[in-house]
Amino acid sequence: MPETVLNGDVAQDGELTLRSPDFEDGGRLPDWTGYANENDNPELEVSGVPDDAESLVLVVDDPDAQPVAGHTWDHWLAWDVDPDVGTIPRDWSGDDATEGHTDFLEYGYGGPSPPEGSHGYRFKLLALDSELDVPAETRKTRLGSAIAMNAEVLAATQIVGEYHADQGTAF
């Protein structure tokens, strides 16, 4: 798999911050975020977006899925998010952005569903100097390539939420 800014951890860059009233960074995600439960995304609060940002990219993935799935599992891809969004509410519709194709072969948020044990889910946020204007069928690696070719990353941040298989029925 080609390396892009979206593969792996995102290093803190700039004043961009992402937090959630639903879980602490490194803490446990609520049961209702699970794919087999309510499958609602947690509320996310965005701040510190650079003034010259034209769009945001949000990716949620599970690197702990590699031993079972053979790759990092993509749970949510959203781009061309309004940089003035401020808050992404619980069970966000994504109408003002493009939500991409997850590894559940669905569009939009696909919550945690570890087959066993506890997995860490990375919530990555990037502020870009332009919109990407790529189709919803775009997967994470191609989205990362589109960023590399068409945009400058102005700021980046990441938080992690833990989810245990006992919190829901495994997919």
C-alpha positions as CSV (number, residue, x, y, z in Angstrom):
1,M,0.0,0.0,0.0
2,P,1.4,3.4,-0.9
3,E,2.2,5.7,2.0
4,T,0.1,8.8,2.2
5,V,-0.7,11.3,4.9
6,L,-3.8,9.3,5.9
7,N,-2.0,6.0,6.4
8,G,-0.6,5.5,9.9
9,D,-0.8,8.0,12.8
10,V,-1.2,11.7,12.2
11,A,1.3,13.8,14.0
12,Q,0.1,17.0,15.7
13,D,0.8,19.9,13.4
14,G,-0.4,23.4,14.2
15,E,-3.1,24.5,16.6
16,L,-5.8,22.2,15.2
17,T,-7.6,20.2,17.9
18,L,-10.2,17.5,18.0
19,R,-12.0,16.5,21.1
20,S,-15.2,14.7,22.1
21,P,-17.5,15.2,25.0
22,D,-18.3,11.4,24.6
23,F,-14.8,10.1,25.3
24,E,-11.4,11.2,26.4
25,D,-8.4,10.8,24.1
26,G,-7.2,7.2,24.8
27,G,-10.4,6.4,26.7
28,R,-13.3,4.1,26.0
29,L,-15.8,4.9,23.3
30,P,-19.5,4.7,24.3
31,D,-21.2,1.4,23.6
32,W,-23.7,3.2,21.2
33,T,-20.8,4.0,18.8
34,G,-20.4,0.3,17.9
35,Y,-21.4,-1.0,14.5
36,A,-23.6,-3.7,16.0
37,N,-25.2,-1.3,18.5
38,E,-26.6,2.1,17.4
39,N,-23.7,2.8,15.0
40,D,-23.8,6.5,15.8
41,N,-20.6,8.5,15.5
42,P,-19.5,10.3,18.7
43,E,-19.8,14.1,18.8
44,L,-16.6,15.8,17.8
45,E,-15.5,19.3,18.6
46,V,-13.1,21.0,16.1
47,S,-11.1,24.1,17.0
48,G,-7.8,25.8,16.0
49,V,-8.6,25.5,12.3
50,P,-6.2,27.8,10.3
51,D,-7.8,30.9,8.9
52,D,-6.8,30.0,5.4
53,A,-8.2,26.4,5.5
54,E,-10.7,25.7,2.8
55,S,-11.8,22.2,3.9
56,L,-11.3,19.5,6.5
57,V,-10.7,15.7,6.1
58,L,-11.8,13.3,8.8
59,V,-10.7,9.7,8.9
60,V,-11.4,7.0,11.5
61,D,-9.6,3.8,11.2
62,D,-8.5,0.7,13.3
63,P,-4.9,-0.4,12.9
64,D,-5.5,-3.2,15.4
65,A,-7.6,-5.0,12.8
66,Q,-4.5,-5.9,10.8
67,P,-3.9,-9.3,12.3
68,V,-7.5,-10.4,11.4
69,A,-8.4,-8.3,8.4
70,G,-4.9,-8.1,6.9
71,H,-5.0,-4.3,6.8
72,T,-6.0,-1.2,8.8
73,W,-9.9,-1.2,8.8
74,D,-11.4,2.1,7.6
75,H,-14.5,3.1,9.6
76,W,-15.2,6.6,8.3
77,L,-13.9,8.9,5.6
78,A,-15.3,12.4,5.2
79,W,-13.7,15.2,3.2
80,D,-14.6,18.7,1.9
81,V,-16.0,19.3,5.4
82,D,-16.6,23.0,6.0
83,P,-13.7,24.3,8.1
84,D,-16.2,26.4,10.1
85,V,-18.1,23.3,11.2
86,G,-17.1,23.7,14.9
87,T,-19.0,20.6,16.0
88,I,-19.8,17.3,14.2
89,P,-22.8,16.2,16.1
90,R,-23.7,12.6,17.1
91,D,-25.1,10.6,14.2
92,W,-23.9,13.4,11.8
93,S,-25.6,13.2,8.4
94,G,-22.6,14.5,6.4
95,D,-24.8,16.4,4.0
96,D,-22.4,19.3,3.8
97,A,-19.4,17.1,3.0
98,T,-18.5,13.9,1.0
99,E,-18.5,10.7,3.0
100,G,-16.5,7.9,1.4
101,H,-16.7,4.1,1.2
102,T,-15.6,2.3,4.3
103,D,-14.4,-1.3,4.7
104,F,-17.9,-2.3,5.6
105,L,-18.6,-1.5,1.9
106,E,-20.9,1.3,3.0
107,Y,-20.8,5.1,2.9
108,G,-20.7,7.2,6.1
109,Y,-19.8,6.2,9.6
110,G,-19.2,2.5,10.4
111,G,-18.6,2.1,14.1
112,P,-16.2,-0.1,16.0
113,S,-16.7,-3.9,15.7
114,P,-13.6,-5.7,17.0
115,P,-13.8,-9.5,16.8
116,E,-12.0,-9.9,20.1
117,G,-10.2,-7.8,22.7
118,S,-9.8,-4.1,22.7
119,H,-9.0,-2.0,19.6
120,G,-7.8,1.6,19.3
121,Y,-9.8,3.7,16.8
122,R,-7.9,6.7,15.4
123,F,-9.9,9.8,14.7
124,K,-7.7,11.9,12.3
125,L,-8.4,15.4,11.3
126,L,-6.6,17.4,8.6
127,A,-7.1,21.1,7.6
128,L,-6.4,21.7,3.9
129,D,-5.9,24.8,1.7
130,S,-8.4,23.5,-0.8
131,E,-11.3,21.2,-1.4
132,L,-10.6,17.8,-2.9
133,D,-13.7,17.4,-5.0
134,V,-13.2,13.6,-5.5
135,P,-16.1,11.2,-5.7
136,A,-17.5,9.3,-2.8
137,E,-16.2,6.0,-4.2
138,T,-12.7,7.2,-3.3
139,R,-10.9,5.0,-0.8
140,K,-8.5,6.1,1.9
141,T,-5.2,5.6,0.0
142,R,-6.5,7.4,-3.1
143,L,-7.9,10.1,-0.9
144,G,-4.4,10.5,0.6
145,S,-3.0,10.6,-3.0
146,A,-5.5,13.3,-3.9
147,I,-4.3,15.4,-0.9
148,A,-0.7,14.9,-1.9
149,M,-1.4,16.0,-5.5
150,N,-4.0,18.8,-5.0
151,A,-3.8,20.3,-1.6
152,E,-1.5,21.4,1.2
153,V,-2.0,20.1,4.7
154,L,-2.2,23.3,6.9
155,A,-2.7,21.5,10.2
156,A,-3.4,18.0,11.5
157,T,-4.4,16.3,14.8
158,Q,-5.6,12.9,16.0
159,I,-7.3,11.4,19.0
160,V,-7.9,7.7,19.8
161,G,-10.8,5.9,21.3
162,E,-10.8,2.3,22.6
163,Y,-13.6,-0.1,22.0
164,H,-13.8,-3.7,23.3
165,A,-15.5,-6.6,21.6
166,D,-17.6,-7.1,24.8
167,Q,-19.3,-3.7,24.1
168,G,-21.2,-5.1,21.1
169,T,-21.8,-8.1,19.0
170,A,-18.7,-8.8,16.8
171,F,-19.2,-8.2,13.0
